[in-house]
């Protein structure tokens, strides 16, 4: 999964690299799109987390028909959510981005990109759920293969459609969006193929209304709080983007690039979190509690050490990383400033990421939500506004490591409590 997640990070970085060649305003348009993209990802990740939790437990119990029913119903649910998002996104496009602080110069570029991107939303949410079902079945190679294939295709299409090649005209931001949507559509087709024809995880039998509602209830019990929790991050990112917009389009462009660099830095831990969920679910279903507890402990320790390593690397290379995405001096300066401050919170951010996954699969989705809400609205947003007032853009960036430090500590303590309660509820079993 490390290769799969790194490929997704590369997906975003490749977009930033080629769009950055179009100029500062184009890169700023991509930066304004980040909160919306994160919201969509939050919905997909929430649904996939709920699906993975119930599917992995059914696998641990050895119930194949239940696995097929849950997998199929989770995909149908994903299609419904995606369809609603497409309609809402297209209707609210310009008002939302004006609210985020988009200037008249940047708005046409945002419109060119997002009108196409919104249409392809189904190709984002449904593969989230499909890949999580494959992982819940114990296969992490296939989702990684699908993700890498998507990234390679996007990397090939981006320069061709953005700048033109032979008979293909240069389409700028529209070309970037088309490349993204097409690559994701291919990932959807591949995922459905493996689910149906190789793993036999899909059922063509039309379920009764009650059975489908029962499946959706189990998925949404974890999926909705998880999605709501994940949406807190893009919502706060949107607020911080609004603060950064006060410092000009260069600051917004830098923030968009920095968000992608952050994903690169914690990609290994994100990969770990994608398999920690099925690991917890399967061991809960099989009542192997000692193995579950030890796996969580070692994962948390690894996350802490990885975050410290990334702090060292990003802080050391920040002046070499920044010019890769844009040659504007203001953008470069803002990226360097970010990478001088934000990585201080990487270790805690990695622990928080694993803790959030663990709490959801341990049937504590509301506790995971409470940790995120406290971290973002209790620390991040107030500190970002205060930091902006006292220290300018650097103060905004300083709010990030402080907030994640509190979030990481609270998340770790909450997971320890949830594990203890889980043992009391299930009872100890021999491994």
Buried (B, 14 or more C-beta within 10 A) or exposed (E): BBBBBBBBBBBBBBBBBBBBBBBBBBBBBBBBBBBBBBBBBBBBBBBBBBBBBBBBBBBBBEBEEBBBBBBBBBBBBBEEBBEEBBEEBEEEBEEBBEEBBBBEEBBEBBBBBBBBBBBBBBBBBBBBBBBBBBBBBEBBEBBBBBBBBBBBBBBEBBBBBBBBEEEEEEBBBBBBBBBBBBBBBBBBEBBBEBBBEEBEBBBEEEBEEEEBEBBBEBBBBBBBBBBBBBBBBBBBBBBBBBBBBEBBBBBBBBBBBBBBBBBBBBBBBBBBBBBBBBBBBBBBBBBBBEBBBEBBEEBBEBBBEBBEBBBEEBBEEBEEBBBBBBEBEBBBBBBBBBBBBBBBBBBBBBBBBBBBBBBBBBBBBEBBBBBBBBBBBBBBBEBBBBBBEEEBBBBBBBBBBBBBBBBBBBBBEBBBBBBEEBBEEEEEEEE
